[in-house]
Every structure is written in structure tokens, then in C-alpha cells.
Amino acid sequence: MKREVIVVIGAGGIGQAIARRQGIGKTVLLADHNQQTLDAAAETLRAASYRVETRHVDVGSRAAVHALAEAASALGPVLQLINTAGVSPNMASVETILEIDLYGSAVVFEIFRHVIAWGGSGLVVSSMAGHMMRPLPEEDERQLAMSPADALLALPCLQKAAIADPMMAYMVSKRANILRVQAEAVQWGARGARVNAISPGIIVTPLAAHELASPTGDIYRAMVAASPSGRMAPPDEIAVAASFLLGPDAGFITGSDLLIDGGVIAAMRAGKLPSPG
């Protein structure tokens, strides 16, 4: 009898933490675009007695995501899908951010809704950046939520005239993730499955270290200082929340987003931090 399968896209700090928590007694299919990161994460998990398979994937490629879904199905029933893949405003261009963080997330949802097991669940790890901006015009939000993934990047609201810089591309992409899970919840529900989002704040990962060391690092430090919690968080705190949303105790939760930011957005709304949008 084949083991149940947990698919984790993104082998960074948050992806590994979720894999450790969710993968006990199951087959973990770990996927990433960076082969070195993927191999190192798989080795760490195997050393801790997890059963791990790996797959190189570019979420910006429909063909690659489709191949990943087929590989997952061949291993056993796909119980959970966790997508943590993404790039930050200091790592990539507007085009790359929209391709990976927005289009890639939509493609993953679209393809895996056809292979997720009955009673299964999906989760995209988004960002508090999706809460920084005010809602977009109603028609833009409808299109971001409902358009087929392959039509997304042609939407007027994602063209150069509307997306001024990588930070704006990042915020819009994360806003789209939140909107997308609401629409996908209906599609996944037809298979008896659920899908949700988590929007973390500043989590202690290599990606966060890159951001803190960047020219905008002082902005991130100001966010931490102004937040009610006054700290960053380890990836394991995100994994705990993910475990709840993916598991049976959250059986009535689908199409939702959980903001886990230590109160950064609350501080922003209270005027203790400038709002970028």
C-alpha cells in the first residue's frame, strides 16, 4: 500500500519546517528551482528518517508543474500541497516576481486541484505584503481571482503602467494569492478538498537575511521595532499554523488567509509605520 504524499514546493526555511511537521509517516515530495537548496534540504530530512523524494521545478512553467503533479500522483494519494515558492522585491525584476509569485501560484492551484485526494488540503505561503495595500478596484480584484492562470499576466492591472517597481509587483502578487484562494476554494471543494493561504511577516530565514542586508533593510528593522510583538519569528511558528490549516481541526476553513506578522500590519494601520500602498 502506497503512503500518503505531502508535496512541498520550496525547500527553504519555511518549506523545510512544514515538511518536518507534516511529513511524519508519509512520503514527502520536495520540489525547488534551486537544485543545491533542494539537495541540501532533502539530505537533512532523510537524516532525520523522513521518506523524501525530490523534483526540480519552476513554478513559472505550466509543463514543469504538471510534471510535478504527475510525479506526486505516481507516489501515492496526494493528501497535502504546500507552495512556499517565491522571490522577493530585492531579488528579482517586476516580470520575474509576477511570473513566480502570482502566475506560478495560480498554476500550482489549477493543476493540483485535479490530483489532490478527497479530503485533502492545499496551502500557499504568501506574505503580509498582500495586506499592506488597500483593495484594488473591484474589477481588477475579480480578474485576479477568477481569470485562468494563463490569462493573468495579460491583465491591464499587471502592465508596466500600473506596476511601478518590484515592491508594487510583490504586493499585488501577494494580494492576488489571497484573492486566488477564495476562488480556488470553490474548485477544490468539488473534490472534497480545502485550500487556504498564510501571510507571514518577517521570518528568520536566509531570504529574510538577504532582505535585512539589502538597501531596504532598515525598513524591515523598523517594522519589527514598531510591531506589538517586537520580534521576528522562526519558521517553526509558521509550520504550527500551517499544520492547523492543513489538518482536520480546520475542516470548516477554506478560502481564507491567516496573517501571521507579529502585528506589523496592525502597527501600519495605527499610523506607527508608513503604508506603502
C-alpha positions as YAML, in Angstrom:
chain: A
units: angstrom
residues:
- id: 1
  name: MET
  ca: [0.00, 0.00, 0.00]
- id: 2
  name: LYS
  ca: [1.39, 3.38, -1.02]
- id: 3
  name: ARG
  ca: [1.96, 6.04, 1.63]
- id: 4
  name: GLU
  ca: [0.08, 9.30, 1.53]
- id: 5
  name: VAL
  ca: [2.05, 12.08, -0.17]
- id: 6
  name: ILE
  ca: [2.84, 15.58, 1.04]
- id: 7
  name: VAL
  ca: [4.04, 17.91, -1.73]
- id: 8
  name: VAL
  ca: [6.17, 20.84, -0.56]
- id: 9
  name: ILE
  ca: [7.21, 23.35, -3.22]
- id: 10
  name: GLY
  ca: [10.08, 25.49, -1.97]
- id: 11
  name: ALA
  ca: [12.84, 23.90, 0.10]
- id: 12
  name: GLY
  ca: [13.79, 26.99, 2.10]
- id: 13
  name: GLY
  ca: [13.34, 27.56, 5.80]
- id: 14
  name: ILE
  ca: [9.54, 27.65, 5.88]
- id: 15
  name: GLY
  ca: [9.20, 24.77, 3.42]
- id: 16
  name: GLN
  ca: [11.52, 22.59, 5.48]
- id: 17
  name: ALA
  ca: [9.75, 23.44, 8.73]
- id: 18
  name: ILE
  ca: [6.37, 22.49, 7.27]
- id: 19
  name: ALA
  ca: [7.80, 19.31, 5.74]
- id: 20
  name: ARG
  ca: [9.18, 18.27, 9.14]
- id: 21
  name: ARG
  ca: [5.84, 18.78, 10.82]
- id: 22
  name: GLN
  ca: [3.58, 17.33, 8.12]
- id: 23
  name: GLY
  ca: [5.75, 14.58, 6.67]
- id: 24
  name: ILE
  ca: [5.94, 12.13, 9.57]
- id: 25
  name: GLY
  ca: [4.88, 8.69, 8.34]
- id: 26
  name: LYS
  ca: [4.24, 9.98, 4.83]
- id: 27
  name: THR
  ca: [6.20, 10.44, 1.61]
- id: 28
  name: VAL
  ca: [7.44, 14.00, 1.23]
- id: 29
  name: LEU
  ca: [7.85, 15.15, -2.36]
- id: 30
  name: LEU
  ca: [10.12, 18.16, -2.04]
- id: 31
  name: ALA
  ca: [10.48, 20.48, -5.03]
- id: 32
  name: ASP
  ca: [12.52, 23.59, -5.70]
- id: 33
  name: HIS
  ca: [14.04, 25.57, -8.56]
- id: 34
  name: ASN
  ca: [17.45, 25.69, -6.89]
- id: 35
  name: GLN
  ca: [18.98, 22.22, -7.11]
- id: 36
  name: GLN
  ca: [21.58, 22.90, -4.42]
- id: 37
  name: THR
  ca: [18.94, 24.08, -1.94]
- id: 38
  name: LEU
  ca: [16.75, 21.11, -2.84]
- id: 39
  name: ASP
  ca: [19.50, 18.54, -2.37]
- id: 40
  name: ALA
  ca: [20.63, 20.00, 0.96]
- id: 41
  name: ALA
  ca: [17.08, 20.10, 2.35]
- id: 42
  name: ALA
  ca: [16.38, 16.54, 1.24]
- id: 43
  name: GLU
  ca: [19.59, 15.30, 2.85]
- id: 44
  name: THR
  ca: [18.67, 16.97, 6.14]
- id: 45
  name: LEU
  ca: [15.20, 15.46, 6.16]
- id: 46
  name: ARG
  ca: [16.43, 11.98, 5.19]
- id: 47
  name: ALA
  ca: [18.99, 12.12, 8.00]
- id: 48
  name: ALA
  ca: [16.06, 12.64, 10.36]
- id: 49
  name: SER
  ca: [14.38, 9.48, 8.96]
- id: 50
  name: TYR
  ca: [11.85, 11.13, 6.67]
- id: 51
  name: ARG
  ca: [10.98, 9.44, 3.40]
- id: 52
  name: VAL
  ca: [11.81, 12.10, 0.81]
- id: 53
  name: GLU
  ca: [11.60, 12.27, -2.98]
- id: 54
  name: THR
  ca: [12.80, 15.33, -4.86]
- id: 55
  name: ARG
  ca: [11.87, 17.07, -8.07]
- id: 56
  name: HIS
  ca: [13.33, 20.13, -9.76]
- id: 57
  name: VAL
  ca: [10.51, 22.53, -10.63]
- id: 58
  name: ASP
  ca: [9.99, 26.02, -11.98]
- id: 59
  name: VAL
  ca: [6.53, 27.14, -10.88]
- id: 60
  name: GLY
  ca: [6.56, 29.68, -13.71]
- id: 61
  name: SER
  ca: [6.35, 26.75, -16.16]
- id: 62
  name: ARG
  ca: [2.99, 25.03, -16.53]
- id: 63
  name: ALA
  ca: [4.69, 21.99, -18.03]
- id: 64
  name: ALA
  ca: [7.05, 21.69, -15.05]
- id: 65
  name: VAL
  ca: [4.22, 21.97, -12.52]
- id: 66
  name: HIS
  ca: [2.17, 19.41, -14.47]
- id: 67
  name: ALA
  ca: [5.14, 17.01, -14.39]
- id: 68
  name: LEU
  ca: [5.43, 17.56, -10.63]
- id: 69
  name: ALA
  ca: [1.76, 16.73, -10.14]
- id: 70
  name: GLU
  ca: [2.14, 13.55, -12.19]
- id: 71
  name: ALA
  ca: [5.20, 12.53, -10.16]
- id: 72
  name: ALA
  ca: [3.29, 13.15, -6.93]
- id: 73
  name: SER
  ca: [0.32, 11.05, -8.07]
- id: 74
  name: ALA
  ca: [2.61, 8.19, -9.02]
- id: 75
  name: LEU
  ca: [3.96, 8.06, -5.46]
- id: 76
  name: GLY
  ca: [0.55, 7.74, -3.81]
- id: 77
  name: PRO
  ca: [-2.56, 9.72, -2.86]
- id: 78
  name: VAL
  ca: [-1.69, 13.43, -2.64]
- id: 79
  name: LEU
  ca: [-3.01, 14.44, 0.77]
- id: 80
  name: GLN
  ca: [-1.49, 17.91, 1.10]
- id: 81
  name: LEU
  ca: [0.06, 20.53, -1.17]
- id: 82
  name: ILE
  ca: [2.15, 23.35, 0.29]
- id: 83
  name: ASN
  ca: [3.51, 26.04, -2.02]
- id: 84
  name: THR
  ca: [6.19, 28.26, -0.47]
- id: 85
  name: ALA
  ca: [7.93, 29.24, -3.72]
- id: 86
  name: GLY
  ca: [8.58, 32.92, -4.27]
- id: 87
  name: VAL
  ca: [11.07, 35.69, -4.85]
- id: 88
  name: SER
  ca: [11.40, 38.99, -3.02]
- id: 89
  name: PRO
  ca: [11.47, 42.59, -4.29]
- id: 90
  name: ASN
  ca: [15.24, 42.77, -3.75]
- id: 91
  name: MET
  ca: [15.88, 39.53, -5.61]
- id: 92
  name: ALA
  ca: [14.06, 39.93, -8.90]
- id: 93
  name: SER
  ca: [12.54, 42.15, -11.56]
- id: 94
  name: VAL
  ca: [8.88, 43.08, -11.86]
- id: 95
  name: GLU
  ca: [8.44, 40.46, -14.58]
- id: 96
  name: THR
  ca: [10.01, 37.65, -12.55]
- id: 97
  name: ILE
  ca: [8.02, 38.46, -9.42]
- id: 98
  name: LEU
  ca: [4.76, 38.41, -11.35]
- id: 99
  name: GLU
  ca: [5.75, 35.18, -13.08]
- id: 100
  name: ILE
  ca: [6.72, 33.29, -9.91]
- id: 101
  name: ASP
  ca: [4.72, 34.80, -7.06]
- id: 102
  name: LEU
  ca: [1.49, 35.49, -8.95]
- id: 103
  name: TYR
  ca: [1.26, 33.33, -12.07]
- id: 104
  name: GLY
  ca: [3.19, 30.43, -10.53]
- id: 105
  name: SER
  ca: [0.89, 30.26, -7.52]
- id: 106
  name: ALA
  ca: [-2.17, 30.26, -9.75]
- id: 107
  name: VAL
  ca: [-0.77, 27.48, -11.93]
- id: 108
  name: VAL
  ca: [0.04, 25.31, -8.91]
- id: 109
  name: PHE
  ca: [-3.53, 25.67, -7.64]
- id: 110
  name: GLU
  ca: [-5.04, 24.96, -11.05]
- id: 111
  name: ILE
  ca: [-3.03, 21.82, -11.70]
- id: 112
  name: PHE
  ca: [-3.05, 20.28, -8.24]
- id: 113
  name: ARG
  ca: [-6.82, 20.67, -7.85]
- id: 114
  name: HIS
  ca: [-7.06, 17.75, -10.29]
- id: 115
  name: VAL
  ca: [-4.83, 15.42, -8.28]
- id: 116
  name: ILE
  ca: [-5.48, 16.32, -4.65]
- id: 117
  name: ALA
  ca: [-7.06, 13.44, -2.72]
- id: 118
  name: TRP
  ca: [-10.62, 13.60, -1.44]
- id: 119
  name: GLY
  ca: [-10.43, 15.30, 1.94]
- id: 120
  name: GLY
  ca: [-7.04, 16.78, 1.12]
- id: 121
  name: SER
  ca: [-5.86, 20.34, 1.59]
- id: 122
  name: GLY
  ca: [-3.65, 22.94, -0.01]
- id: 123
  name: LEU
  ca: [-1.80, 25.97, 1.28]
- id: 124
  name: VAL
  ca: [0.10, 28.82, -0.29]
- id: 125
  name: VAL
  ca: [2.59, 30.69, 1.87]
- id: 126
  name: SER
  ca: [2.06, 34.27, 0.77]
- id: 127
  name: SER
  ca: [3.17, 37.41, 2.65]
- id: 128
  name: MET
  ca: [1.98, 40.23, 4.87]
- id: 129
  name: ALA
  ca: [2.76, 42.42, 1.83]
- id: 130
  name: GLY
  ca: [-0.63, 41.37, 0.47]
- id: 131
  name: HIS
  ca: [-2.21, 43.28, 3.38]
- id: 132
  name: MET
  ca: [-0.11, 46.41, 3.06]
- id: 133
  name: MET
  ca: [-2.00, 47.89, 0.15]
- id: 134
  name: ARG
  ca: [-5.65, 48.87, 0.09]
- id: 135
  name: PRO
  ca: [-8.02, 46.76, -2.03]
- id: 136
  name: LEU
  ca: [-7.61, 47.18, -5.77]
- id: 137
  name: PRO
  ca: [-10.52, 48.31, -7.94]
- id: 138
  name: GLU
  ca: [-13.32, 45.74, -7.85]
- id: 139
  name: GLU
  ca: [-12.89, 44.62, -11.46]
- id: 140
  name: ASP
  ca: [-9.13, 44.17, -11.03]
- id: 141
  name: GLU
  ca: [-9.69, 42.03, -7.96]
- id: 142
  name: ARG
  ca: [-12.30, 39.95, -9.74]
- id: 143
  name: GLN
  ca: [-9.96, 39.33, -12.66]
- id: 144
  name: LEU
  ca: [-7.02, 38.45, -10.40]
- id: 145
  name: ALA
  ca: [-9.21, 35.96, -8.56]
- id: 146
  name: MET
  ca: [-11.11, 34.39, -11.44]
- id: 147
  name: SER
  ca: [-9.04, 34.62, -14.64]
- id: 148
  name: PRO
  ca: [-7.45, 31.40, -15.91]
- id: 149
  name: ALA
  ca: [-3.80, 31.36, -14.86]
- id: 150
  name: ASP
  ca: [-2.54, 31.63, -18.43]
- id: 151
  name: ALA
  ca: [-4.52, 34.86, -18.90]
- id: 152
  name: LEU
  ca: [-3.29, 36.57, -15.74]
- id: 153
  name: LEU
  ca: [-0.10, 38.23, -16.96]
- id: 154
  name: ALA
  ca: [-2.00, 39.92, -19.80]
- id: 155
  name: LEU
  ca: [-4.41, 41.70, -17.44]
- id: 156
  name: PRO
  ca: [-4.32, 45.53, -17.70]
- id: 157
  name: CYS
  ca: [-3.73, 45.88, -13.95]
- id: 158
  name: LEU
  ca: [-0.43, 43.97, -14.28]
- id: 159
  name: GLN
  ca: [1.09, 46.01, -17.09]
- id: 160
  name: LYS
  ca: [4.01, 48.43, -16.72]
- id: 161
  name: ALA
  ca: [1.76, 51.46, -16.44]
- id: 162
  name: ALA
  ca: [0.18, 50.01, -13.30]
- id: 163
  name: ILE
  ca: [3.17, 48.22, -11.73]
- id: 164
  name: ALA
  ca: [5.80, 50.83, -10.99]
- id: 165
  name: ASP
  ca: [8.52, 48.75, -9.33]
- id: 166
  name: PRO
  ca: [9.34, 45.32, -7.83]
- id: 167
  name: MET
  ca: [7.79, 46.22, -4.46]
- id: 168
  name: MET
  ca: [4.48, 47.06, -6.11]
- id: 169
  name: ALA
  ca: [4.68, 43.83, -8.12]
- id: 170
  name: TYR
  ca: [5.29, 41.90, -4.90]
- id: 171
  name: MET
  ca: [2.37, 43.48, -3.03]
- id: 172
  name: VAL
  ca: [-0.02, 42.93, -5.93]
- id: 173
  name: SER
  ca: [1.16, 39.32, -6.31]
- id: 174
  name: LYS
  ca: [0.54, 38.60, -2.64]
- id: 175
  name: ARG
  ca: [-2.83, 40.33, -2.78]
- id: 176
  name: ALA
  ca: [-3.63, 38.09, -5.74]
- id: 177
  name: ASN
  ca: [-2.67, 35.00, -3.71]
- id: 178
  name: ILE
  ca: [-5.29, 35.92, -1.11]
- id: 179
  name: LEU
  ca: [-7.93, 36.52, -3.77]
- id: 180
  name: ARG
  ca: [-6.99, 33.34, -5.58]
- id: 181
  name: VAL
  ca: [-7.58, 31.01, -2.64]
- id: 182
  name: GLN
  ca: [-11.11, 32.37, -2.35]
- id: 183
  name: ALA
  ca: [-11.83, 31.41, -5.95]
- id: 184
  name: GLU
  ca: [-9.94, 28.12, -5.78]
- id: 185
  name: ALA
  ca: [-11.83, 27.06, -2.65]
- id: 186
  name: VAL
  ca: [-14.89, 26.52, -4.82]
- id: 187
  name: GLN
  ca: [-12.96, 24.42, -7.35]
- id: 188
  name: TRP
  ca: [-11.16, 22.36, -4.69]
- id: 189
  name: GLY
  ca: [-14.40, 21.88, -2.83]
- id: 190
  name: ALA
  ca: [-15.76, 19.87, -5.75]
- id: 191
  name: ARG
  ca: [-13.15, 17.24, -4.79]
- id: 192
  name: GLY
  ca: [-13.90, 17.49, -1.10]
- id: 193
  name: ALA
  ca: [-10.64, 19.40, -0.58]
- id: 194
  name: ARG
  ca: [-9.78, 22.73, 1.00]
- id: 195
  name: VAL
  ca: [-7.29, 25.48, 0.17]
- id: 196
  name: ASN
  ca: [-6.04, 28.42, 2.23]
- id: 197
  name: ALA
  ca: [-3.24, 30.96, 2.49]
- id: 198
  name: ILE
  ca: [-0.84, 32.08, 5.18]
- id: 199
  name: SER
  ca: [0.65, 35.57, 5.10]
- id: 200
  name: PRO
  ca: [3.81, 35.61, 7.23]
- id: 201
  name: GLY
  ca: [5.63, 38.68, 8.40]
- id: 202
  name: ILE
  ca: [9.40, 38.76, 8.86]
- id: 203
  name: ILE
  ca: [10.52, 35.18, 9.42]
- id: 204
  name: VAL
  ca: [14.11, 34.25, 10.26]
- id: 205
  name: THR
  ca: [15.16, 32.55, 7.02]
- id: 206
  name: PRO
  ca: [18.00, 33.07, 4.50]
- id: 207
  name: LEU
  ca: [15.54, 35.10, 2.43]
- id: 208
  name: ALA
  ca: [14.89, 37.43, 5.36]
- id: 209
  name: ALA
  ca: [18.63, 37.74, 5.95]
- id: 210
  name: HIS
  ca: [19.00, 38.80, 2.31]
- id: 211
  name: GLU
  ca: [16.31, 41.43, 2.76]
- id: 212
  name: LEU
  ca: [17.78, 42.73, 6.03]
- id: 213
  name: ALA
  ca: [21.18, 43.10, 4.39]
- id: 214
  name: SER
  ca: [19.74, 44.91, 1.38]
- id: 215
  name: PRO
  ca: [19.43, 48.70, 0.94]
- id: 216
  name: THR
  ca: [15.89, 48.46, 2.32]
- id: 217
  name: GLY
  ca: [16.96, 46.53, 5.41]
- id: 218
  name: ASP
  ca: [16.26, 49.49, 7.70]
- id: 219
  name: ILE
  ca: [12.61, 49.39, 6.63]
- id: 220
  name: TYR
  ca: [12.30, 45.79, 7.79]
- id: 221
  name: ARG
  ca: [14.02, 46.59, 11.10]
- id: 222
  name: ALA
  ca: [11.59, 49.49, 11.60]
- id: 223
  name: MET
  ca: [8.69, 47.11, 11.03]
- id: 224
  name: VAL
  ca: [9.97, 44.79, 13.73]
- id: 225
  name: ALA
  ca: [10.54, 47.65, 16.17]
- id: 226
  name: ALA
  ca: [7.07, 49.13, 15.63]
- id: 227
  name: SER
  ca: [5.18, 45.83, 15.79]
- id: 228
  name: PRO
  ca: [3.38, 44.80, 19.02]
- id: 229
  name: SER
  ca: [5.46, 41.61, 19.21]
- id: 230
  name: GLY
  ca: [8.74, 43.48, 18.70]
- id: 231
  name: ARG
  ca: [10.43, 40.47, 17.13]
- id: 232
  name: MET
  ca: [10.83, 38.27, 14.09]
- id: 233
  name: ALA
  ca: [9.65, 34.66, 14.13]
- id: 234
  name: PRO
  ca: [11.28, 31.29, 13.41]
- id: 235
  name: PRO
  ca: [9.92, 29.16, 10.55]
- id: 236
  name: ASP
  ca: [8.52, 26.67, 13.06]
- id: 237
  name: GLU
  ca: [5.86, 29.17, 14.14]
- id: 238
  name: ILE
  ca: [4.60, 29.25, 10.55]
- id: 239
  name: ALA
  ca: [4.71, 25.45, 10.43]
- id: 240
  name: VAL
  ca: [2.46, 25.24, 13.50]
- id: 241
  name: ALA
  ca: [-0.15, 27.45, 11.84]
- id: 242
  name: ALA
  ca: [0.20, 25.54, 8.58]
- id: 243
  name: SER
  ca: [-0.37, 22.26, 10.41]
- id: 244
  name: PHE
  ca: [-3.66, 23.57, 11.77]
- id: 245
  name: LEU
  ca: [-4.92, 24.83, 8.40]
- id: 246
  name: LEU
  ca: [-3.88, 21.65, 6.61]
- id: 247
  name: GLY
  ca: [-5.33, 19.30, 9.22]
- id: 248
  name: PRO
  ca: [-8.77, 18.06, 10.25]
- id: 249
  name: ASP
  ca: [-9.26, 20.64, 13.00]
- id: 250
  name: ALA
  ca: [-9.59, 23.26, 10.24]
- id: 251
  name: GLY
  ca: [-12.18, 21.24, 8.31]
- id: 252
  name: PHE
  ca: [-14.56, 24.23, 8.15]
- id: 253
  name: ILE
  ca: [-11.86, 26.66, 6.94]
- id: 254
  name: THR
  ca: [-11.32, 27.12, 3.22]
- id: 255
  name: GLY
  ca: [-10.72, 30.15, 1.01]
- id: 256
  name: SER
  ca: [-9.16, 32.00, 3.94]
- id: 257
  name: ASP
  ca: [-5.90, 33.80, 4.66]
- id: 258
  name: LEU
  ca: [-4.15, 33.82, 8.03]
- id: 259
  name: LEU
  ca: [-1.98, 36.86, 8.73]
- id: 260
  name: ILE
  ca: [0.98, 35.92, 10.96]
- id: 261
  name: ASP
  ca: [3.09, 39.07, 11.18]
- id: 262
  name: GLY
  ca: [3.56, 39.88, 14.87]
- id: 263
  name: GLY
  ca: [1.29, 42.88, 14.38]
- id: 264
  name: VAL
  ca: [3.20, 44.74, 11.65]
- id: 265
  name: ILE
  ca: [0.03, 45.45, 9.66]
- id: 266
  name: ALA
  ca: [-1.76, 46.50, 12.86]
- id: 267
  name: ALA
  ca: [1.06, 48.98, 13.54]
- id: 268
  name: MET
  ca: [0.77, 50.24, 9.96]
- id: 269
  name: ARG
  ca: [-2.98, 50.77, 10.30]
- id: 270
  name: ALA
  ca: [-2.39, 52.57, 13.61]
- id: 271
  name: GLY
  ca: [-0.04, 55.02, 11.89]
- id: 272
  name: LYS
  ca: [3.11, 53.76, 13.58]
- id: 273
  name: LEU
  ca: [4.54, 52.80, 10.20]
- id: 274
  name: PRO
  ca: [4.15, 54.38, 6.77]
- id: 275
  name: SER
  ca: [1.86, 52.48, 4.42]
- id: 276
  name: PRO
  ca: [3.47, 51.68, 1.06]
- id: 277
  name: GLY
  ca: [0.18, 51.49, -0.76]
...
